[in-house]
Amino acid sequence: MKTLYLLRHAKSSWGQPELRDFERPLAGRGLADIGKMGKRFVQQGRTVECIITSPAVRAKTTAMLFSREIGFPEDAIGANPELYFAGVAMFLKAVHLLDENVRSAMLVGHNPAITEFVNKMSGSDIDNIPTSGLVELSLPADNWAEVEFGEANLIDFDYPKRKPQ
C-alpha cells in the first residue's frame, strides 16, 4: 500500500507582468496559505518520505515552505521538469519513477493537471483543486511502477478555505 499526496502550488503573484510564467513568485496570500496547510498536515499526524516538485518558481517555493512547516529536509526535495505544464500521463510517469522503498510521496504541481490526475486516479469528480489544495490518495500497490489510473482511493481533499471538521 502506498500513499500519494498531491499539492497544488500556492497562490502566485501577477504583480510583475514582465516575468515569464515559469518565474512567477508566490503572492502574500500564497505564503500564508501554504503555512496553514503545512500546519494542518502535521496536526493530522501525516508524514511524507519524498517530495518531488515542478521546477517553476511558485511550485518550488511552495514545496520548500511546506517542507519547512512539516520538518522535511529542504535539500531532499527533488524536481521533475516534466511536472511543469504536465498532463495526467506525465503525473503518472512521475509516480512510476518514485523510489520503491518510499511508502508516502508528494508531487507538487499545477492545474489543470493536478485536478485531472486526481479525478482519473480515483474516479472522483473534483471540479477544481484550489491553490495550496492538498489531496491524499491511497494506492493498492506494493510498487509505484504498478500504479494505474482508476485504482486510487481518495482519502482527503483539503484546501485553505475549507472549514475544519
DACOR-V788684 format. One record per residue. RES is the residue in one small letter. PSI is psi in degrees with one decimal (NA if undefined). Layout:
RES:PSI
RES:PSI
This chain:
m:132.9
k:152.5
t:128.1
l:126.2
y:138.6
l:121.7
l:121.1
r:140.3
h:154.7
a:167.4
k:127.4
s:163.4
s:140.6
w:15.5
g:-11.8
q:82.2
p:-16.2
e:-14.7
l:143.4
r:157.5
d:-42.7
f:-28.9
e:-1.7
r:131.7
p:177.3
l:148.9
a:166.6
g:-42.9
r:-38.2
g:-41.6
l:-42.8
a:-44.0
d:-41.2
i:-31.9
g:-43.0
k:-43.8
m:-37.2
g:-42.7
k:-44.3
r:-42.6
f:-47.1
v:-44.3
q:-31.0
q:3.0
g:20.5
r:153.3
t:160.4
v:142.1
e:-10.7
c:133.1
i:125.8
i:131.1
t:155.7
s:146.2
p:-2.3
a:143.7
v:-46.0
r:-35.5
a:-43.6
k:-42.1
t:-40.0
t:-48.5
a:-42.8
m:-47.6
l:-40.1
f:-43.3
s:-39.4
r:-43.6
e:-33.8
i:-0.7
g:23.4
f:135.4
p:122.3
e:-36.6
d:-6.4
a:-2.2
i:128.6
g:159.1
a:139.6
n:108.5
p:-23.6
e:-11.6
l:-8.1
y:118.6
f:39.4
a:158.8
g:-178.4
v:-33.1
a:-37.7
m:-35.8
f:-43.1
l:-40.0
k:-42.2
a:-38.6
v:-45.1
h:-25.0
l:-3.4
l:148.2
d:127.2
e:-23.2
n:-12.7
v:130.1
r:-28.9
s:129.2
a:158.4
m:134.8
l:132.8
v:122.0
g:-149.5
h:160.1
n:155.2
p:-5.3
a:-41.0
i:-47.5
t:-46.1
e:-40.4
f:-47.4
v:-46.1
n:-41.5
k:-33.9
m:-40.2
s:-4.2
g:16.6
s:171.7
d:53.3
i:127.7
d:-42.1
n:128.9
i:113.8
p:169.5
t:141.3
s:10.3
g:143.5
l:129.1
v:139.7
e:125.5
l:139.4
s:129.5
l:123.9
p:61.9
a:148.0
d:-23.5
n:137.6
w:-33.5
a:-16.6
e:-8.7
v:134.5
e:158.6
f:145.7
g:0.6
e:-7.8
a:151.7
n:128.1
l:115.6
i:-43.4
d:149.4
f:108.0
d:153.2
y:159.1
p:-37.9
k:1.5
r:135.2
k:137.0
p:144.3
q:NA
